[in-house]
Amino acid sequence: MLKSALFGAIILSNSSLSQNLQDLLSGYSGQPIPLGDIFTRVGDKGFGILLIFLSLPSALPVPAPGYSTPFGILLAVLGLQMLVGRRTPWLPARVAQKQIPAKLGTKMLGAAVSFFDKIEHLIRPRMQWVSSRFGQAILGLLVIAMACLMILPIPLTNTAPAMVIFLIGVALAEDDGLFALLAAVAGLAAVALYALVIWMFLLFLNEFNWDEREQFKDWLKTRLNQIF
């Protein structure tokens, strides 16, 4: 208990995003990670680090089946908090006790550090409207929309909205308004992707029937390969 309390008291520094994520996970040494500890430790990085962390399993190639829906709900809650103007994130006590398996946490860290090694030199504080009340509210709306798309049980489409939330998290953590604009453009692309999938699902229903909906995933893969 004392170790957990001392560990939770450590606040993330203003170092690089990859280093912050390493600091976030390194103290657990292969142990499950309580969500409450993550919320305690984000410090002045606040919503940004949490959006990055919770979107990782779907945004990056991290095998984590079953996490898109619960993490999507958490992301929607964070987006709502941003929309109403909270400056620090909050998590219900019951949810704070939930734990992320150590193996998944390690995979998430590895994928994130690899990704940031490639893009970190492109990120810097600029166009800092993201730190304003208005900017946070606009990004909160986008997070809610993308989180709702993540929750929808549509196969092969979780990555796009999760990546948008991931980019928003990067923008907030680094006060990079340009990155936030890129996230907004990516959000429009994600909405277009979902519209395409829904349209193709309607085509599928015309070709088959609802009782054969389990075949939709394979059918969708084939059609998307034909398009792209």
Backbone hydrogen bonds, N-H to C=O, Kabsch-Sander energy under -0.5 kcal/mol:
donor,donor_aa,acceptor,acceptor_aa,energy
5,A,1,M,-2.3
6,L,2,L,-2.7
7,F,3,K,-2.6
8,G,4,S,-2.7
9,A,5,A,-1.2
10,I,6,L,-0.5
10,I,7,F,-1.2
12,L,41,R,-1.9
20,N,16,S,-2.5
21,L,17,L,-2.4
22,Q,18,S,-2.2
23,D,19,Q,-2.8
24,L,20,N,-2.0
25,L,21,L,-1.5
26,S,22,Q,-2.6
27,G,23,D,-0.7
28,Y,25,L,-1.6
29,S,26,S,-1.0
31,Q,28,Y,-1.0
33,I,100,I,-2.7
35,L,98,K,-2.9
36,G,96,A,-2.4
37,D,34,P,-0.6
38,I,34,P,-1.3
39,F,35,L,-2.1
40,T,36,G,-1.9
41,R,37,D,-1.9
42,V,38,I,-0.8
43,G,40,T,-0.5
45,K,42,V,-1.9
46,G,43,G,-1.4
48,G,45,K,-1.4
49,I,45,K,-0.7
50,L,46,G,-1.4
51,L,47,F,-2.8
52,I,48,G,-2.2
53,F,49,I,-2.9
54,L,50,L,-2.7
55,S,51,L,-1.4
56,L,52,I,-1.0
58,S,55,S,-0.9
59,A,55,S,-2.9
60,L,56,L,-2.4
62,V,57,P,-0.6
62,V,60,L,-3.0
64,A,62,V,-0.6
67,Y,64,A,-1.6
71,F,67,Y,-2.2
72,G,68,S,-1.9
73,I,69,T,-2.2
74,L,70,P,-2.0
75,L,71,F,-2.7
76,A,72,G,-2.1
77,V,73,I,-2.1
78,L,74,L,-2.2
79,G,75,L,-2.6
80,L,76,A,-2.2
81,Q,77,V,-2.0
82,M,78,L,-2.3
83,L,79,G,-2.2
84,V,80,L,-2.1
85,G,81,Q,-0.5
85,G,82,M,-0.8
86,R,81,Q,-2.3
96,A,92,P,-2.4
97,Q,93,A,-1.0
98,K,95,V,-1.7
100,I,33,I,-2.7
105,G,101,P,-2.4
106,T,102,A,-2.3
107,K,103,K,-2.0
108,M,104,L,-2.7
109,L,105,G,-2.3
110,G,106,T,-2.4
111,A,107,K,-2.4
112,A,108,M,-2.4
113,V,109,L,-2.8
114,S,110,G,-2.0
115,F,111,A,-2.0
116,F,112,A,-2.9
117,D,113,V,-2.0
118,K,114,S,-0.7
118,K,115,F,-1.0
119,I,115,F,-1.3
120,E,116,F,-2.7
122,L,119,I,-2.1
123,I,120,E,-1.3
126,R,175,D,-1.8
129,W,127,M,-1.4
130,V,127,M,-0.7
131,S,128,Q,-1.3
132,S,129,W,-1.5
135,G,129,W,-0.5
136,Q,132,S,-2.5
137,A,133,R,-1.9
138,I,134,F,-2.4
139,L,135,G,-2.4
140,G,136,Q,-2.2
141,L,137,A,-2.1
142,L,138,I,-1.8
143,V,139,L,-2.4
144,I,140,G,-2.4
145,A,141,L,-2.3
146,M,142,L,-2.5
147,A,143,V,-2.8
148,C,144,I,-2.2
149,L,145,A,-1.6
150,M,146,M,-2.1
151,I,147,A,-1.8
152,L,148,C,-1.3
154,I,152,L,-2.1
157,T,154,I,-1.1
162,A,158,N,-1.7
163,M,159,T,-2.6
164,V,160,A,-1.7
165,I,161,P,-2.1
166,F,162,A,-2.4
167,L,163,M,-2.4
168,I,164,V,-2.2
169,G,165,I,-2.5
170,V,166,F,-2.0
171,A,167,L,-2.5
172,L,168,I,-2.6
173,A,169,G,-2.6
174,E,170,V,-1.8
175,D,171,A,-0.6
175,D,172,L,-0.5
176,D,171,A,-2.1
177,G,126,R,-3.5
177,G,175,D,-0.9
180,A,176,D,-1.5
181,L,177,G,-1.9
182,L,178,L,-2.1
183,A,179,F,-2.1
184,A,180,A,-2.0
185,V,181,L,-2.1
186,A,182,L,-2.5
187,G,183,A,-2.2
188,L,184,A,-1.9
189,A,185,V,-1.9
190,A,186,A,-2.3
191,V,187,G,-2.3
192,A,188,L,-2.2
193,L,189,A,-2.3
194,Y,190,A,-2.4
195,A,191,V,-2.3
196,L,192,A,-2.2
197,V,193,L,-2.5
198,I,194,Y,-2.6
199,W,195,A,-2.3
200,M,196,L,-2.5
201,F,197,V,-2.2
202,L,198,I,-2.0
203,L,199,W,-1.8
204,F,200,M,-2.3
205,L,201,F,-2.2
206,N,202,L,-1.5
207,E,203,L,-1.7
208,F,204,F,-2.9
212,E,209,N,-1.7
213,R,210,W,-1.6
215,Q,212,E,-1.9
216,F,213,R,-1.8
219,W,215,Q,-2.3
220,L,216,F,-3.1
221,K,217,K,-2.2
222,T,218,D,-2.0
223,R,219,W,-2.2
224,L,220,L,-2.8
225,N,221,K,-2.2
226,Q,222,T,-1.6
227,I,223,R,-1.8
228,F,224,L,-3.0
